[in-house]
Amino acid sequence: MATTKLHALWNHPAGPKTIHFWAPTFKWGISIANIADFQKPPETLSYPQQMVIAGTGVIWSRYSTVITPKNWNLFSVSLAMAATGIYQLTRKIKHDYASETDHVVAKE
């Protein structure tokens, strides 16, 4: 029974023998690295990098449900990328703009 399931996974159109399996699997590394960067100070974050991560996540979370076969690994990693990218952008924007406002108010 286990060999039958393993054989079915191996020969699946989105299985380990295809790029449909490996591309999203490697994208998990980007999401995990972005989660690790939650501890970094916001001034070290990059707007272009986080916009690309968030944008890629949003776009591919939509299109991963349209392609055949449906690739749920791509869908879930894209949601994770969108969420972490948006969170990092929010941190960066708050740091860059909210902190400037605080300084202006404090000087008056």
N, CA, C and O atoms as a printed pandas DataFrame, in Angstrom:
     atom_number atom_name residue_name chain_id  residue_number  x_coord  y_coord  z_coord
0              1         N          MET        A               1    0.809   -1.184    0.000
1              2        CA          MET        A               1    0.000    0.000    0.000
2              3         C          MET        A               1    0.862    1.261    0.000
3              4         O          MET        A               1    0.583    2.192   -0.756
4              5         N          ALA        A               2    1.894    1.310    0.824
5              6        CA          ALA        A               2    2.774    2.467    0.863
6              7         C          ALA        A               2    3.522    2.615   -0.454
7              8         O          ALA        A               2    3.734    3.728   -0.934
8              9         N          THR        A               3    3.924    1.478   -1.040
9             10        CA          THR        A               3    4.610    1.557   -2.330
10            11         C          THR        A               3    3.690    2.062   -3.420
11            12         O          THR        A               3    4.146    2.756   -4.329
12            13         N          THR        A               4    2.425    1.740   -3.359
13            14        CA          THR        A               4    1.467    2.224   -4.346
14            15         C          THR        A               4    1.320    3.736   -4.240
15            16         O          THR        A               4    1.297    4.428   -5.258
16            17         N          LYS        A               5    1.219    4.257   -3.015
17            18        CA          LYS        A               5    1.104    5.702   -2.820
18            19         C          LYS        A               5    2.381    6.422   -3.229
19            20         O          LYS        A               5    2.329    7.497   -3.827
20            21         N          LEU        A               6    3.515    5.836   -2.909
21            22        CA          LEU        A               6    4.791    6.420   -3.309
22            23         C          LEU        A               6    4.925    6.423   -4.827
23            24         O          LEU        A               6    5.387    7.401   -5.415
24            25         N          HIS        A               7    4.522    5.331   -5.452
25            26        CA          HIS        A               7    4.568    5.226   -6.912
26            27         C          HIS        A               7    3.635    6.259   -7.551
27            28         O          HIS        A               7    3.983    6.876   -8.558
28            29         N          ALA        A               8    2.449    6.445   -6.962
29            30        CA          ALA        A               8    1.492    7.430   -7.474
30            31         C          ALA        A               8    2.051    8.852   -7.334
31            32         O          ALA        A               8    1.908    9.662   -8.249
32            33         N          LEU        A               9    2.685    9.161   -6.198
33            34        CA          LEU        A               9    3.299   10.469   -6.008
34            35         C          LEU        A               9    4.428   10.680   -7.012
35            36         O          LEU        A               9    4.534   11.744   -7.622
36            37         N          TRP        A              10    5.259    9.672   -7.178
37            38        CA          TRP        A              10    6.404    9.781   -8.077
38            39         C          TRP        A              10    5.963   10.047   -9.514
39            40         O          TRP        A              10    6.618   10.803  -10.232
40            41         N          ASN        A              11    4.864    9.437   -9.936
41            42        CA          ASN        A              11    4.402    9.587  -11.309
42            43         C          ASN        A              11    3.320   10.659  -11.482
43            44         O          ASN        A              11    2.784   10.816  -12.578
44            45         N          HIS        A              12    3.002   11.378  -10.444
45            46        CA          HIS        A              12    1.989   12.444  -10.526
46            47         C          HIS        A              12    2.498   13.576  -11.425
47            48         O          HIS        A              12    3.700   13.840  -11.452
48            49         N          PRO        A              13    1.598   14.252  -12.168
49            50        CA          PRO        A              13    2.023   15.357  -13.045
50            51         C          PRO        A              13    2.707   16.515  -12.307
51            52         O          PRO        A              13    3.431   17.293  -12.930
52            53         N          ALA        A              14    2.493   16.640  -11.014
53            54        CA          ALA        A              14    3.179   17.667  -10.228
54            55         C          ALA        A              14    4.101   17.017   -9.197
55            56         O          ALA        A              14    4.375   17.599   -8.147
56            57         N          GLY        A              15    4.571   15.822   -9.498
57            58        CA          GLY        A              15    5.422   15.073   -8.573
58            59         C          GLY        A              15    6.886   15.455   -8.650
59            60         O          GLY        A              15    7.247   16.389   -9.367
60            61         N          PRO        A              16    7.736   14.746   -7.921
61            62        CA          PRO        A              16    9.157   15.079   -7.806
62            63         C          PRO        A              16    9.957   14.992   -9.109
63            64         O          PRO        A              16   11.086   15.478   -9.169
64            65         N          LYS        A              17    9.392   14.385  -10.144
65            66        CA          LYS        A              17   10.120   14.313  -11.410
66            67         C          LYS        A              17    9.914   15.560  -12.268
67            68         O          LYS        A              17   10.440   15.633  -13.379
68            69         N          THR        A              18    9.164   16.534  -11.776
69            70        CA          THR        A              18    8.854   17.709  -12.583
70            71         C          THR        A              18    9.280   18.990  -11.893
71            72         O          THR        A              18    9.487   19.016  -10.679
72            73         N          ILE        A              19    9.409   20.057  -12.678
73            74        CA          ILE        A              19    9.735   21.370  -12.126
74            75         C          ILE        A              19    8.581   21.897  -11.292
75            76         O          ILE        A              19    8.781   22.735  -10.412
76            77         N          HIS        A              20    7.366   21.409  -11.564
77            78        CA          HIS        A              20    6.198   21.841  -10.796
78            79         C          HIS        A              20    6.348   21.497   -9.319
79            80         O          HIS        A              20    5.725   22.135   -8.470
80            81         N          PHE        A              21    7.155   20.512   -9.009
81            82        CA          PHE        A              21    7.390   20.124   -7.622
82            83         C          PHE        A              21    8.550   20.931   -7.036
83            84         O          PHE        A              21    8.427   21.466   -5.934
84            85         N          TRP        A              22    9.669   21.027   -7.751
85            86        CA          TRP        A              22   10.885   21.585   -7.195
86            87         C          TRP        A              22   10.899   23.107   -7.114
87            88         O          TRP        A              22   11.458   23.665   -6.169
88            89         N          ALA        A              23   10.298   23.785   -8.081
89            90        CA          ALA        A              23   10.317   25.257   -8.046
90            91         C          ALA        A              23    9.661   25.797   -6.776
91            92         O          ALA        A              23   10.271   26.618   -6.092
92            93         N          PRO        A              24    8.440   25.370   -6.430
93            94        CA          PRO        A              24    7.861   25.886   -5.188
94            95         C          PRO        A              24    8.601   25.416   -3.945
95            96         O          PRO        A              24    8.633   26.119   -2.935
96            97         N          THR        A              25    9.186   24.249   -4.015
97            98        CA          THR        A              25    9.936   23.737   -2.868
98            99         C          THR        A              25   11.119   24.653   -2.568
99           100         O          THR        A              25   11.402   24.929   -1.402
100          101         N          PHE        A              26   11.810   25.125   -3.599
101          102        CA          PHE        A              26   12.924   26.050   -3.381
102          103         C          PHE        A              26   12.427   27.431   -2.960
103          104         O          PHE        A              26   13.136   28.154   -2.260
104          105         N          LYS        A              27   11.211   27.808   -3.380
105          106        CA          LYS        A              27   10.657   29.093   -2.960
106          107         C          LYS        A              27   10.386   29.106   -1.454
107          108         O          LYS        A              27   10.356   30.174   -0.843
108          109         N          TRP        A              28   10.189   27.941   -0.856
109          110        CA          TRP        A              28   10.015   27.898    0.598
110          111         C          TRP        A              28   11.251   28.461    1.294
111          112         O          TRP        A              28   11.143   29.064    2.361
112          113         N          GLY        A              29   12.421   28.268    0.696
113          114        CA          GLY        A              29   13.650   28.819    1.271
114          115         C          GLY        A              29   13.607   30.335    1.352
115          116         O          GLY        A              29   14.081   30.919    2.327
116          117         N          ILE        A              30   13.041   30.979    0.331
117          118        CA          ILE        A              30   12.904   32.440    0.337
118          119         C          ILE        A              30   11.959   32.871    1.452
119          120         O          ILE        A              30   12.232   33.836    2.166
120          121         N          SER        A              31   10.855   32.157    1.598
121          122        CA          SER        A              31    9.897   32.507    2.650
122          123         C          SER        A              31   10.497   32.327    4.030
123          124         O          SER        A              31   10.299   33.165    4.909
124          125         N          ILE        A              32   11.221   31.253    4.227
125          126        CA          ILE        A              32   11.851   30.993    5.523
126          127         C          ILE        A              32   12.919   32.046    5.815
127          128         O          ILE        A              32   13.038   32.508    6.949
128          129         N          ALA        A              33   13.694   32.427    4.800
129          130        CA          ALA        A              33   14.698   33.472    4.989
130          131         C          ALA        A              33   14.037   34.804    5.337
131          132         O          ALA        A              33   14.553   35.567    6.154
132          133         N          ASN        A              34   12.896   35.076    4.713
133          134        CA          ASN        A              34   12.189   36.324    5.015
134          135         C          ASN        A              34   11.629   36.299    6.431
135          136         O          ASN        A              34   11.590   37.332    7.099
136          137         N          ILE        A              35   11.199   35.139    6.891
137          138        CA          ILE        A              35   10.738   35.010    8.284
138          139         C          ILE        A              35   11.909   35.223    9.238
139          140         O          ILE        A              35   11.752   35.859   10.280
140          141         N          ALA        A              36   13.073   34.698    8.892
141          142        CA          ALA        A              36   14.258   34.898    9.730
142          143         C          ALA        A              36   14.628   36.378    9.800
143          144         O          ALA        A              36   15.194   36.832   10.795
144          145         N          ASP        A              37   14.306   37.135    8.741
145          146        CA          ASP        A              37   14.611   38.567    8.717
146          147         C          ASP        A              37   13.656   39.397    9.562
147          148         O          ASP        A              37   13.839   40.609    9.672
148          149         N          PHE        A              38   12.645   38.782   10.159
149          150        CA          PHE        A              38   11.745   39.518   11.050
150          151         C          PHE        A              38   12.515   40.112   12.220
151          152         O          PHE        A              38   12.087   41.112   12.798
152          153         N          GLN        A              39   13.639   39.514   12.574
153          154        CA          GLN        A              39   14.436   39.997   13.698
154          155         C          GLN        A              39   15.384   41.128   13.301
155          156         O          GLN        A              39   15.939   41.803   14.168
156          157         N          LYS        A              40   15.574   41.341   11.993
157          158        CA          LYS        A              40   16.464   42.405   11.522
158          159         C          LYS        A              40   15.833   43.767   11.773
159          160         O          LYS        A              40   14.609   43.896   11.761
160          161         N          PRO        A              41   16.655   44.777   11.999
161          162        CA          PRO        A              41   16.100   46.126   12.132
162          163         C          PRO        A              41   15.469   46.571   10.805
163          164         O          PRO        A              41   15.995   46.241    9.742
164          165         N          PRO        A              42   14.368   47.303   10.845
165          166        CA          PRO        A              42   13.673   47.699    9.623
166          167         C          PRO        A              42   14.521   48.531    8.660
167          168         O          PRO        A              42   14.293   48.488    7.451
168          169         N          GLU        A              43   15.482   49.277    9.169
169          170        CA          GLU        A              43   16.303   50.098    8.279
170          171         C          GLU        A              43   17.186   49.266    7.349
171          172         O          GLU        A              43   17.683   49.782    6.348
172          173         N          THR        A              44   17.381   48.009    7.660
173          174        CA          THR        A              44   18.195   47.155    6.792
174          175         C          THR        A              44   17.367   46.457    5.708
175          176         O          THR        A              44   17.927   45.784    4.843
176          177         N          LEU        A              45   16.050   46.609    5.748
177          178        CA          LEU        A              45   15.187   45.978    4.740
178          179         C          LEU        A              45   15.217   46.777    3.447
179          180         O          LEU        A              45   15.461   47.984    3.450
180          181         N          SER        A              46   14.965   46.087    2.348
181          182        CA          SER        A              46   14.992   46.705    1.034
182          183         C          SER        A              46   13.580   46.779    0.457
183          184         O          SER        A              46   12.882   45.768    0.376
184          185         N          TYR        A              47   13.159   47.994    0.051
185          186        CA          TYR        A              47   11.851   48.139   -0.575
186          187         C          TYR        A              47   11.725   47.289   -1.840
187          188         O          TYR        A              47   10.749   46.552   -1.973
188          189         N          PRO        A              48   12.680   47.367   -2.775
189          190        CA          PRO        A              48   12.531   46.569   -4.004
190          191         C          PRO        A              48   12.452   45.065   -3.737
191          192         O          PRO        A              48   11.634   44.369   -4.337
192          193         N          GLN        A              49   13.293   44.571   -2.845
193          194        CA          GLN        A              49   13.286   43.142   -2.555
194          195         C          GLN        A              49   11.952   42.708   -1.960
195          196         O          GLN        A              49   11.395   41.691   -2.372
196          197         N          GLN        A              50   11.440   43.458   -1.006
197          198        CA          GLN        A              50   10.192   43.072   -0.360
198          199         C          GLN        A              50    8.990   43.255   -1.285
199          200         O          GLN        A              50    8.017   42.507   -1.195
200          201         N          MET        A              51    9.058   44.255   -2.179
201          202        CA          MET        A              51    7.969   44.414   -3.148
202          203         C          MET        A              51    7.935   43.252   -4.133
203          204         O          MET        A              51    6.861   42.793   -4.521
204          205         N          VAL        A              52    9.103   42.782   -4.533
205          206        CA          VAL        A              52    9.168   41.631   -5.437
206          207         C          VAL        A              52    8.648   40.380   -4.740
207          208         O          VAL        A              52    7.888   39.613   -5.332
208          209         N          ILE        A              53    9.045   40.168   -3.504
209          210        CA          ILE        A              53    8.570   38.996   -2.761
210          211         C          ILE        A              53    7.051   39.051   -2.591
211          212         O          ILE        A              53    6.363   38.058   -2.831
212          213         N          ALA        A              54    6.527   40.202   -2.180
213          214        CA          ALA        A              54    5.087   40.334   -1.995
214          215         C          ALA        A              54    4.344   40.212   -3.325
215          216         O          ALA        A              54    3.324   39.526   -3.407
216          217         N          GLY        A              55    4.851   40.872   -4.359
217          218        CA          GLY        A              55    4.199   40.829   -5.671
218          219         C          GLY        A              55    4.187   39.443   -6.267
219          220         O          GLY        A              55    3.169   38.996   -6.797
220          221         N          THR        A              56    5.313   38.761   -6.185
221          222        CA          THR        A              56    5.394   37.393   -6.681
222          223         C          THR        A              56    4.412   36.495   -5.939
223          224         O          THR        A              56    3.742   35.657   -6.542
224          225         N          GLY        A              57    4.334   36.677   -4.637
225          226        CA          GLY        A              57    3.411   35.878   -3.842
226          227         C          GLY        A              57    1.958   36.108   -4.230
227          228         O          GLY        A              57    1.186   35.157   -4.353
228          229         N          VAL        A              58    1.585   37.366   -4.423
229          230        CA          VAL        A              58    0.205   37.682   -4.791
230          231         C          VAL        A              58   -0.123   37.115   -6.176
231          232         O          VAL        A              58   -1.155   36.471   -6.363
232          233         N          ILE        A              59    0.754   37.360   -7.133
233          234        CA          ILE        A              59    0.498   36.908   -8.510
234          235         C          ILE        A              59    0.404   35.389   -8.585
235          236         O          ILE        A              59   -0.547   34.852   -9.153
236          237         N          TRP        A              60    1.388   34.694   -8.012
237          238        CA          TRP        A              60    1.408   33.238   -8.156
238          239         C          TRP        A              60    0.404   32.520   -7.271
239          240         O          TRP        A              60    0.038   31.380   -7.557
240          241         N          SER        A              61   -0.049   33.164   -6.200
241          242        CA          SER        A              61   -1.120   32.523   -5.422
242          243         C          SER        A              61   -2.396   32.493   -6.249
243          244         O          SER        A              61   -3.211   31.582   -6.101
244          245         N          ARG        A              62   -2.573   33.473   -7.114
245          246        CA          ARG        A              62   -3.736   33.476   -8.008
246          247         C          ARG        A              62   -3.561   32.449   -9.129
247          248         O          ARG        A              62   -4.452   31.632   -9.365
248          249         N          TYR        A              63   -2.432   32.487   -9.813
249          250        CA          TYR        A              63   -2.256   31.640  -10.986
250          251         C          TYR        A              63   -1.968   30.178  -10.658
251          252         O          TYR        A              63   -2.118   29.315  -11.524
252          253         N          SER        A              64   -1.565   29.889   -9.444
253          254        CA          SER        A              64   -1.322   28.487   -9.090
254          255         C          SER        A              64   -2.613   27.688   -9.038
255          256         O          SER        A              64   -2.590   26.459   -9.116
256          257         N          THR        A              65   -3.730   28.377   -8.909
257          258        CA          THR        A              65   -5.014   27.663   -8.897
258          259         C          THR        A              65   -5.598   27.528  -10.301
259          260         O          THR        A              65   -6.577   26.807  -10.493
260          261         N          VAL        A              66   -5.014   28.208  -11.280
261          262        CA          VAL        A              66   -5.520   28.183  -12.647
262          263         C          VAL        A              66   -4.799   27.130  -13.487
263          264         O          VAL        A              66   -5.398   26.515  -14.369
264          265         N          ILE        A              67   -3.512   26.929  -13.208
265          266        CA          ILE        A              67   -2.724   25.993  -14.011
266          267         C          ILE        A              67   -3.162   24.557  -13.752
267          268         O          ILE        A              67   -3.720   24.243  -12.701
268          269         N          THR        A              68   -2.901   23.696  -14.722
269          270        CA          THR        A              68   -3.225   22.279  -14.584
270          271         C          THR        A              68   -1.930   21.496  -14.620
271          272         O          THR        A              68   -1.136   21.701  -15.539
272          273         N          PRO        A              69   -1.679   20.632  -13.694
273          274        CA          PRO        A              69   -2.482   20.285  -12.526
274          275         C          PRO        A              69   -2.376   21.366  -11.457
275          276         O          PRO        A              69   -1.386   22.095  -11.391
276          277         N          LYS        A              70   -3.395   21.459  -10.635
277          278        CA          LYS        A              70   -3.368   22.441   -9.544
278          279         C          LYS        A              70   -2.184   22.116   -8.643
279          280         O          LYS        A              70   -1.985   20.972   -8.236
280          281         N          ASN        A              71   -1.421   23.129   -8.347
281          282        CA          ASN        A              71   -0.205   22.944   -7.569
282          283         C          ASN        A              71   -0.390   23.610   -6.215
283          284         O          ASN        A              71   -0.153   24.809   -6.066
284          285         N          TRP        A              72   -0.812   22.834   -5.238
285          286        CA          TRP        A              72   -1.108   23.385   -3.916
286          287         C          TRP        A              72    0.154   23.779   -3.166
287          288         O          TRP        A              72    0.105   24.651   -2.298
288          289         N          ASN        A              73    1.278   23.159   -3.481
289          290        CA          ASN        A              73    2.547   23.559   -2.884
290          291         C          ASN        A              73    2.897   24.974   -3.357
291          292         O          ASN        A              73    3.324   25.804   -2.556
292          293         N          LEU        A              74    2.719   25.250   -4.645
293          294        CA          LEU        A              74    2.965   26.592   -5.180
294          295         C          LEU        A              74    1.991   27.599   -4.577
295          296         O          LEU        A              74    2.381   28.724   -4.263
296          297         N          PHE        A              75    0.742   27.210   -4.414
297          298        CA          PHE        A              75   -0.257   28.098   -3.823
298          299         C          PHE        A              75    0.125   28.475   -2.392
299          300         O          PHE        A              75    0.102   29.652   -2.031
300          301         N          SER        A              76    0.471   27.491   -1.587
301          302        CA          SER        A              76    0.777   27.768   -0.179
302          303         C          SER        A              76    2.072   28.561   -0.016
303          304         O          SER        A              76    2.143   29.450    0.833
304          305         N          VAL        A              77    3.087   28.258   -0.806
305          306        CA          VAL        A              77    4.331   29.021   -0.684
306          307         C          VAL        A              77    4.124   30.440   -1.195
307          308         O          VAL        A              77    4.747   31.373   -0.690
308          309         N          SER        A              78    3.268   30.615   -2.177
309          310        CA          SER        A              78    2.990   31.964   -2.678
310          311         C          SER        A              78    2.236   32.788   -1.640
311          312         O          SER        A              78    2.505   33.978   -1.476
312          313         N          LEU        A              79    1.305   32.167   -0.948
313          314        CA          LEU        A              79    0.624   32.877    0.146
314          315         C          LEU        A              79    1.611   33.263    1.238
315          316         O          LEU        A              79    1.547   34.365    1.781
316          317         N          ALA        A              80    2.521   32.355    1.556
317          318        CA          ALA        A              80    3.532   32.649    2.577
318          319         C          ALA        A              80    4.438   33.791    2.125
319          320         O          ALA        A              80    4.781   34.667    2.920
320          321         N          MET        A              81    4.825   33.783    0.848
321          322        CA          MET        A              81    5.674   34.857    0.331
322          323         C          MET        A              81    4.935   36.192    0.366
323          324         O          MET        A              81    5.510   37.208    0.755
324          325         N          ALA        A              82    3.673   36.197   -0.035
325          326        CA          ALA        A              82    2.890   37.435   -0.017
326          327         C          ALA        A              82    2.769   37.957    1.405
327          328         O          ALA        A              82    2.958   39.149    1.647
328          329         N          ALA        A              83    2.459   37.083    2.338
329          330        CA          ALA        A              83    2.276   37.493    3.731
330          331         C          ALA        A              83    3.570   38.043    4.332
331          332         O          ALA        A              83    3.556   39.093    4.975
332          333         N          THR        A              84    4.679   37.348    4.128
333          334        CA          THR        A              84    5.936   37.825    4.713
334          335         C          THR        A              84    6.406   39.105    4.033
335          336         O          THR        A              84    6.930   39.997    4.700
336          337         N          GLY        A              85    6.228   39.212    2.716
337          338        CA          GLY        A              85    6.623   40.425    2.006
338          339         C          GLY        A              85    5.808   41.629    2.443
339          340         O          GLY        A              85    6.358   42.710    2.655
340          341         N          ILE        A              86    4.498   41.449    2.580
341          342        CA          ILE        A              86    3.636   42.540    3.021
342          343         C          ILE        A              86    3.965   42.937    4.458
343          344         O          ILE        A              86    3.985   44.122    4.792
344          345         N          TYR        A              87    4.219   41.955    5.294
345          346        CA          TYR        A              87    4.588   42.259    6.685
346          347         C          TYR        A              87    5.884   43.058    6.744
347          348         O          TYR        A              87    5.978   44.040    7.481
348          349         N          GLN        A              88    6.886   42.639    5.969
349          350        CA          GLN        A              88    8.169   43.339    5.972
350          351         C          GLN        A              88    8.020   44.757    5.411
351          352         O          GLN        A              88    8.624   45.698    5.926
352          353         N          LEU        A              89    7.208   44.907    4.345
353          354        CA          LEU        A              89    6.973   46.245    3.806
354          355         C          LEU        A              89    6.286   47.144    4.840
355          356         O          LEU        A              89    6.613   48.324    4.966
356          357         N          THR        A              90    5.339   46.573    5.568
357          358        CA          THR        A              90    4.659   47.333    6.611
358          359         C          THR        A              90    5.636   47.789    7.685
359          360         O          THR        A              90    5.584   48.933    8.135
360          361         N          ARG        A              91    6.521   46.898    8.091
361          362        CA          ARG        A              91    7.542   47.258    9.082
362          363         C          ARG        A              91    8.427   48.395    8.571
363          364         O          ARG        A              91    8.710   49.353    9.291
364          365         N          LYS        A              92    8.856   48.270    7.321
365          366        CA          LYS        A              92    9.749   49.264    6.727
366          367         C          LYS        A              92    9.054   50.618    6.591
367          368         O          LYS        A              92    9.642   51.649    6.917
368          369         N          ILE        A              93    7.808   50.625    6.114
369          370        CA          ILE        A              93    7.065   51.875    5.945
370          371         C          ILE        A              93    6.818   52.539    7.294
371          372         O          ILE        A              93    6.985   53.751    7.428
372          373         N          LYS        A              94    6.421   51.756    8.295
373          374        CA          LYS        A              94    6.205   52.320    9.632
374          375         C          LYS        A              94    7.485   52.940   10.172
375          376         O          LYS        A              94    7.469   54.021   10.761
376          377         N          HIS        A              95    8.592   52.239    9.961
377          378        CA          HIS        A              95    9.868   52.752   10.465
378          379         C          HIS        A              95   10.264   54.041    9.749
379          380         O          HIS        A              95   10.690   55.002   10.390
380          381         N          ASP        A              96   10.126   54.064    8.414
381          382        CA          ASP        A              96   10.583   55.214    7.646
382          383         C          ASP        A              96    9.666   56.429    7.772
383          384         O          ASP        A              96   10.149   57.561    7.799
384          385         N          TYR        A              97    8.373   56.216    7.848
385          386        CA          TYR        A              97    7.455   57.349    7.814
386          387         C          TYR        A              97    6.811   57.664    9.158
387          388         O          TYR        A              97    6.637   58.837    9.488
388          389         N          ALA        A              98    6.461   56.673    9.927
389          390        CA          ALA        A              98    5.862   56.939   11.232
390          391         C          ALA        A              98    6.899   57.523   12.185
391          392         O          ALA        A              98    6.575   58.397   12.988
392          393         N          SER        A              99    8.140   57.052   12.105
393          394        CA          SER        A              99    9.166   57.571   13.006
394          395         C          SER        A              99    9.531   59.004   12.645
395          396         O          SER        A              99    9.869   59.783   13.536
396          397         N          GLU        A             100    9.473   59.388   11.340
397          398        CA          GLU        A             100    9.736   60.767   10.946
398          399         C          GLU        A             100    8.659   61.684   11.500
399          400         O          GLU        A             100    8.961   62.790   11.949
400          401         N          THR        A             101    7.421   61.249   11.477
401          402        CA          THR        A             101    6.314   62.032   12.004
402          403         C          THR        A             101    6.477   62.239   13.508
403          404         O          THR        A             101    6.213   63.323   14.026
404          405         N          ASP        A             102    6.909   61.205   14.190
405          406        CA          ASP        A             102    7.109   61.313   15.640
406          407         C          ASP        A             102    8.169   62.365   15.957
407          408         O          ASP        A             102    8.021   63.128   16.912
408          409         N          HIS        A             103    9.241   62.406   15.156
409          410        CA          HIS        A             103   10.311   63.379   15.395
410          411         C          HIS        A             103    9.825   64.795   15.135
411          412         O          HIS        A             103   10.206   65.711   15.864
412          413         N          VAL        A             104    9.008   65.001   14.133
413          414        CA          VAL        A             104    8.500   66.329   13.821
414          415         C          VAL        A             104    7.611   66.819   14.953
415          416         O          VAL        A             104    7.725   67.967   15.383
416          417         N          VAL        A             105    6.736   65.963   15.433
417          418        CA          VAL        A             105    5.830   66.326   16.527
418          419         C          VAL        A             105    6.642   66.641   17.787
419          420         O          VAL        A             105    6.310   67.577   18.514
420          421         N          ALA        A             106    7.684   65.884   18.047
421          422        CA          ALA        A             106    8.491   66.084   19.240
422          423         C          ALA        A             106    9.237   67.422   19.190
423          424         O          ALA        A             106    9.474   68.021   20.239
424          425         N          LYS        A             107    9.610   67.902   18.004
425          426        CA          LYS        A             107   10.355   69.172   17.878
426          427         C          LYS        A             107    9.467   70.376   18.099
427          428         O          LYS        A             107    9.955   71.428   18.512
428          429         N          GLU        A             108    8.169   70.251   17.836
429          430        CA          GLU        A             108    7.264   71.394   17.969
430          431         C          GLU        A             108    6.969   71.647   19.386
431          432         O          GLU        A             108    6.222   72.572   19.706
